[in-house]
Amino acid sequence: MRNTSIGLDVAGLLERVGGVLDPRGIITDAEAIAPWLDDWRGRWHGAAAAILAPRSTDEVAAIVKAAAATRVALVPQGGNTSMVGGATPPPDGSAVILSLRRMNRVRHLDPEAGLAVAEAGVILADLQAAAEAVDRRFPLTLGARGSATIGGLVSTNAGGTQVLRWGTMRGLVAGVEAVMADGSIHDGTTALKKDNRGYSLDQLLIGAEGTLGIVTAATLRLAPAIRQRAVAWAAVATPADGLRLLRRFEGESDMVESFELLPAESLAAVLAHIPGTRAPLTGAHPWHVLIEAVSGRLDGTAPTEMVEGVLASAAADEIIADATIAASEAQGAAFWRIRDSISESERALGPAVQHDISVPVSAMPTFMIDAAKACEARFRGTHASGFGHLGDGNVHFHVRAPAGVDPARWYAEDAPDISRFVHDLVTGAGGSISAEHGIGQMKREELARLASPARMMALRAIKQALDPLNILNPGKLVALAPARPGQ
Ligand SMILES: Cc1cc2nc3c(=O)[nH]c(=O)nc-3n(C[C@H](O)[C@H](O)[C@H](O)COP(=O)(O)OP(=O)(O)OC[C@H]3O[C@@H](n4cnc5c(N)ncnc54)[C@H](O)[C@@H]3O)c2cc1C
């Protein structure tokens, strides 16, 4: 049966791929599809008549060719943990989901070279475990590591909590294998150290949010395994003191990988709503910092020794009010659990609008305080605060609704104004409205409103050139008019 109501040939697409995919590769059962139609935050709801789940790069290429022939759009999906509705199909049913989750092989691990080739559907936690098994480590990590996939991490240029030392995916990806919009295959997995054949297709695909090609595998850089680790929790009076503490650590050692700032209210939310969590310090403190320092060696200065020294000097200079170093791996994990549970615990506090923003690192302490005050003054009854990756100049800036509002009305009417206000402040400070989550569908219009003409011209031209039929995740990141059937 042809899907005439939307003028698109989903049935034709399924017919073409039917001879290529195994029965598990074509899912049309509505109940099996349903969990993949909404985003992680439950803010975006899509419709799709099918999920296609290939097992190989050749199968992906066959799907893309069939999609081009039938003009049916594909929404690539990994773990579906996008924070910006990036992997949610459009609500009109005009696309099918292309799930990469069955392509979940670590093809190759080379501990000597420090490289791993992982397929797009490999879950981050599984890659981390595979690297550990050969005494190496994949250093990028984030709260969604149990679900997020390599393809999604590449396609969003994910950051996480170790960016301070290891950078984002852009720095950790040595090469990408991808199927382009015409079904051709780009193979960059040989990971050449030097390659100047013009534009880097690998780098274009990183952070492209599935709009330029389907990532099928990536070569990833591994780091030395951790031999020693120190996890510490410190209390500071202000974000500015937090930054002074970070600078002190940076002056002392390159072992610091994570430096996360959180206000007292984020800690309180976790303690109230996440069972089994305990405050690392006694007493009330307005701001908290979680620090992790690691070493890949057993000799030389131990991270604990370095952290102790810096915290002692910071205490003597009244940069910190109190601090503790985890006495065991389990206690360190308990500190991290607090940090990783902030988003989940805040859901219990009622409606809120989240902003994943960055400004220059040195400007962040002042920005956090001033932006919160400005927001609360402009939108009466709201409460604004930021937490996150202070060392990267990236915080998650959340604005909570006034008590007693109707959530649906507030999200529809007030939240967009609040986001525009926050994004104007960020843009005025020379920052970015998306530090690590991407643009997806949530921020597409804001990007078009605030980005420079040069950036928008380039984004649109690249999308138009590499996906002229607009079949790869249309409507995400940058809008192009869809190609009409027969074009
Ligand atoms: C609790 C939690 C914590 C998080 N913390 C962080 C954090 O600290 N830092 C951070 O950067 N992000 C964070 N995120 C966001 C999210 O985990 C990342 O964006 C992650 O990279 C998404 O991976 P995924 O496999 O779930 O991708 P999906 O959500 O399935 O897709 C994300 C985007 O990539 C595209 N895509 C997916 N796979 C492919 C592919 N193979 N080829 C082409 N395009 C593809 C999708 O179309 C979509 O646009 C967090 C999310 C959650 C839920």
Ligand as a Chemical Component Dictionary entry (heavy atoms), coordinates in Angstrom:
data_LIG
# 
_chem_comp.id                   LIG 
_chem_comp.type                 NON-POLYMER 
_chem_comp.pdbx_formal_charge   0 
_chem_comp.three_letter_code    LIG 
# 
loop_
_chem_comp_atom.comp_id 
_chem_comp_atom.atom_id 
_chem_comp_atom.alt_atom_id 
_chem_comp_atom.type_symbol 
_chem_comp_atom.charge 
_chem_comp_atom.model_Cartn_x 
_chem_comp_atom.model_Cartn_y 
_chem_comp_atom.model_Cartn_z 
_chem_comp_atom.pdbx_ordinal 
LIG C1  C1  C 0 21.648 11.686 31.129 1  
LIG C2  C2  C 0 22.307 12.285 29.909 2  
LIG C3  C3  C 0 23.535 12.919 30.044 3  
LIG C4  C4  C 0 24.152 13.480 28.923 4  
LIG N1  N1  N 0 25.361 14.094 29.088 5  
LIG C5  C5  C 0 25.984 14.603 28.016 6  
LIG C6  C6  C 0 27.265 15.240 28.176 7  
LIG O1  O1  O 0 27.810 15.365 29.276 8  
LIG N2  N2  N 0 27.869 15.689 27.047 9  
LIG C7  C7  C 0 27.304 15.571 25.803 10 
LIG O2  O2  O 0 27.920 15.998 24.828 11 
LIG N3  N3  N 0 26.081 15.013 25.648 12 
LIG C8  C8  C 0 25.415 14.531 26.708 13 
LIG N4  N4  N 0 24.174 13.959 26.547 14 
LIG C9  C9  C 0 23.534 13.934 25.215 15 
LIG C10 C10 C 0 23.706 12.620 24.439 16 
LIG O3  O3  O 0 24.068 11.557 25.260 17 
LIG C11 C11 C 0 24.725 12.764 23.354 18 
LIG O4  O4  O 0 24.249 13.714 22.417 19 
LIG C12 C12 C 0 25.044 11.446 22.600 20 
LIG O5  O5  O 0 26.101 11.739 21.729 21 
LIG C13 C13 C 0 23.910 10.887 21.799 22 
LIG O6  O6  O 0 24.208 9.553  21.428 23 
LIG P1  P1  P 0 23.033 8.588  20.936 24 
LIG O7  O7  O 0 23.620 7.335  20.427 25 
LIG O8  O8  O 0 22.001 8.457  21.989 26 
LIG O9  O9  O 0 22.480 9.426  19.713 27 
LIG P2  P2  P 0 20.975 9.739  19.324 28 
LIG O10 O10 O 0 20.306 10.476 20.423 29 
LIG O11 O11 O 0 20.302 8.528  18.825 30 
LIG O12 O12 O 0 21.231 10.746 18.097 31 
LIG C14 C14 C 0 21.830 11.982 18.311 32 
LIG C15 C15 C 0 22.009 12.693 16.953 33 
LIG O13 O13 O 0 22.961 11.998 16.166 34 
LIG C16 C16 C 0 22.349 11.470 14.977 35 
LIG N5  N5  N 0 22.885 10.115 14.813 36 
LIG C17 C17 C 0 22.849 9.079  15.690 37 
LIG N6  N6  N 0 23.530 8.037  15.189 38 
LIG C18 C18 C 0 23.987 8.411  13.971 39 
LIG C19 C19 C 0 24.756 7.777  12.972 40 
LIG N7  N7  N 0 25.203 6.544  13.106 41 
LIG N8  N8  N 0 25.042 8.471  11.835 42 
LIG C20 C20 C 0 24.609 9.733  11.652 43 
LIG N9  N9  N 0 23.876 10.386 12.589 44 
LIG C21 C21 C 0 23.580 9.734  13.733 45 
LIG C22 C22 C 0 20.855 11.495 15.228 46 
LIG O14 O14 O 0 20.127 11.619 14.035 47 
LIG C23 C23 C 0 20.743 12.731 16.114 48 
LIG O15 O15 O 0 20.761 13.882 15.332 49 
LIG C24 C24 C 0 23.525 13.409 27.647 50 
LIG C25 C25 C 0 22.291 12.772 27.520 51 
LIG C26 C26 C 0 21.680 12.224 28.631 52 
LIG C27 C27 C 0 20.345 11.544 28.451 53 
# 
loop_
_chem_comp_bond.comp_id 
_chem_comp_bond.atom_id_1 
_chem_comp_bond.atom_id_2 
_chem_comp_bond.value_order 
_chem_comp_bond.pdbx_ordinal 
LIG C1  C2  SING 1  
LIG C2  C3  SING 2  
LIG C2  C26 DOUB 3  
LIG C3  C4  DOUB 4  
LIG C4  N1  SING 5  
LIG C4  C24 SING 6  
LIG N1  C5  DOUB 7  
LIG C5  C6  SING 8  
LIG C5  C8  SING 9  
LIG C6  O1  DOUB 10 
LIG C6  N2  SING 11 
LIG N2  C7  SING 12 
LIG C7  O2  DOUB 13 
LIG C7  N3  SING 14 
LIG N3  C8  DOUB 15 
LIG C8  N4  SING 16 
LIG N4  C9  SING 17 
LIG N4  C24 SING 18 
LIG C9  C10 SING 19 
LIG C10 O3  SING 20 
LIG C10 C11 SING 21 
LIG C11 O4  SING 22 
LIG C11 C12 SING 23 
LIG C12 O5  SING 24 
LIG C12 C13 SING 25 
LIG C13 O6  SING 26 
LIG O6  P1  SING 27 
LIG P1  O7  DOUB 28 
LIG P1  O8  SING 29 
LIG P1  O9  SING 30 
LIG O9  P2  SING 31 
LIG P2  O10 DOUB 32 
LIG P2  O11 SING 33 
LIG P2  O12 SING 34 
LIG O12 C14 SING 35 
LIG C14 C15 SING 36 
LIG C15 O13 SING 37 
LIG C15 C23 SING 38 
LIG O13 C16 SING 39 
LIG C16 N5  SING 40 
LIG C16 C22 SING 41 
LIG N5  C17 SING 42 
LIG N5  C21 SING 43 
LIG C17 N6  DOUB 44 
LIG N6  C18 SING 45 
LIG C18 C19 SING 46 
LIG C18 C21 DOUB 47 
LIG C19 N7  SING 48 
LIG C19 N8  DOUB 49 
LIG N8  C20 SING 50 
LIG C20 N9  DOUB 51 
LIG N9  C21 SING 52 
LIG C22 O14 SING 53 
LIG C22 C23 SING 54 
LIG C23 O15 SING 55 
LIG C24 C25 DOUB 56 
LIG C25 C26 SING 57 
LIG C26 C27 SING 58 
# 
